Structures are given as structure tokens and as C-alpha cells.
Amino acid sequence: MASNSITVTPIAGSLGAEITGVDLRRMDNHDWAQVHQAFLDYKVIAIRDQELSPQDMMDVGARFGEPNHYPFVKGMDGFPFLFEIVKEPSEKRNFGGDWHSDTTYTKTPPLATLLYALETPERGGDTLYCDMVAAYESLSDGMKEMLAPLKGVNSAALKHLGGRKTHHAAVGGMKITGTEDADSYEAVHPIVRTVDETGQKAIYCSRGHTIAFEGMTPEESKPVIDWLQAHATRPEFTCRVQWKPGTLTVWDNRRTMHNAINDYHGMRRHMRRLTSGPTNPA
Ligand SMILES: [Fe+2]
């Protein structure tokens, strides 16, 4: 008999749900089916009141797929796929503070990201998400036809933030690595991808990582990339997760973007991250 009594509550009109009444350490297949269904239905699930050790987090991540390696932060001792995201009270810049889907500059970017809150500021430090399926579906037929054949060149260079070196120097509380290699991480993926389990089409493009359409110059591509981002992040396509220690949020990188709000200067925020389920976008 299942020990969990799961409640799934939507948190916005387009995407996002909060899940209570589950202990992810003691999850049978029936519980997992409910959690996974909520993930498919809502794209972002904030699972409250967890007590997860690093190994527990790896076990939950394995439900979504194989772990992915993140190239720019050192993993935890004994858990190379897990890493700590820390912003100290003295720091001004945060990690993940711009709209993006995770590591789209790799050949097989992750299906899901798991982010677990250990220490949260008294106020602020929420994360915004946007629904790339709803954004796609609301496009005109003409725009859908224009985007259909396009591929995006995705880069880790973060040129819009003054380069990854500048960005890394500013996120001082973290165990940064691989900075010198950042410009060599580049991958080409479709601008509209189709998600296996749901058959939904989603825009897969961000101003942060997508530097051009394949076969076009950055200057030619930028107006459309900028427009797609402005469109996808319209308020009605977003939701907002407010963290508490013990919240594990899992989001679908194939169908969402996220943006960590940097509004808690002078306070500490400590999270732990894992990406799971390498995918071949198509
Ligand atoms: Fe991210």
C-alpha cells in the first residue's frame, strides 16, 4: 500500500504545479506515475517538504533519465553530477539569472533539471518559468511556417553578459570550472522541437544561448530571436516558484525556459542541482 497521498495544485494558468503529500525517498511506482504525470501535464513541478541527501537526489533524478554532466561547475565530492548553487550575501551577480533552457549548447541537452533548496533568503530568490509550448501554439501559421525549417546555433560563450569569463568571475560563491573552454561549446538544434511523450511542439531558442540561425548571420537572426523571447516570456505564459528549504522543483527543459530572479542582495541562497535525461532535440 502506498504511504503517500499526493495532491497536485496548479500555480498559474499556463504551466506549473505544486505537489504536496509525497516523500520522494519512499515512492512506489504508483506514486511515481502521479508525479511523472504532473510533470508531463504542468512542465514545472514544485515538490514541497523533502529531505533529500545527495544520494536521494540522484535516485529521484534517475527516474527521469541518465544524469548529465554540467561543464562549468565542479560536482560534489562523490557525486560528480550534483553541484551547489550558492549566492553569498556579499555577492551581486547570481547564477541562472536570465531566460534560458539548460545547456542547450551541448549535443544532448537534458530533459529535466532538478533544483533542491537548502537555504533560501527571507524574501525573494524566486524562479520564473515560461511555457514554450503555449508560446509556440499561439504563433500565427505564417510564423510557424517560417520557423519550421530553422536551426539554432547555441553557444556557451554568454557574449551578452560580457563573456562567460566575466560572468564566472562574478559568481564567486561557486566552484566554477572550465571557463577557458566555454567558447568551444556549441550545438545546433531545431528552433521548434517536438517532445516525444506528448507530441507537443515547443520553441527551443533563447537570447542567452542561441546566437544565430544556422546559415544566417547573428545580425540577421537577432531580431527574430529577440522577438521569440519577448513573445515566450509574456506574463500569461509564465509561472513563479517561491522556494522554501526542502522544495525540489523539477522542470522540463524541452518545453520551458527559466529565469532565477536576483532580488535578494545581502542574503544567502543555497541550492543543489542535477540535470537528467540527455536528449537529442528533433
Ligand atoms: Fe538554468
Boltz pocket constraint, residues with backbone or C-beta under 6 A from the ligand:
constraints:
  - pocket:
      binder: B
      contacts: [[A, 96], [A, 100], [A, 101], [A, 102], [A, 258]]
      max_distance: 6.0
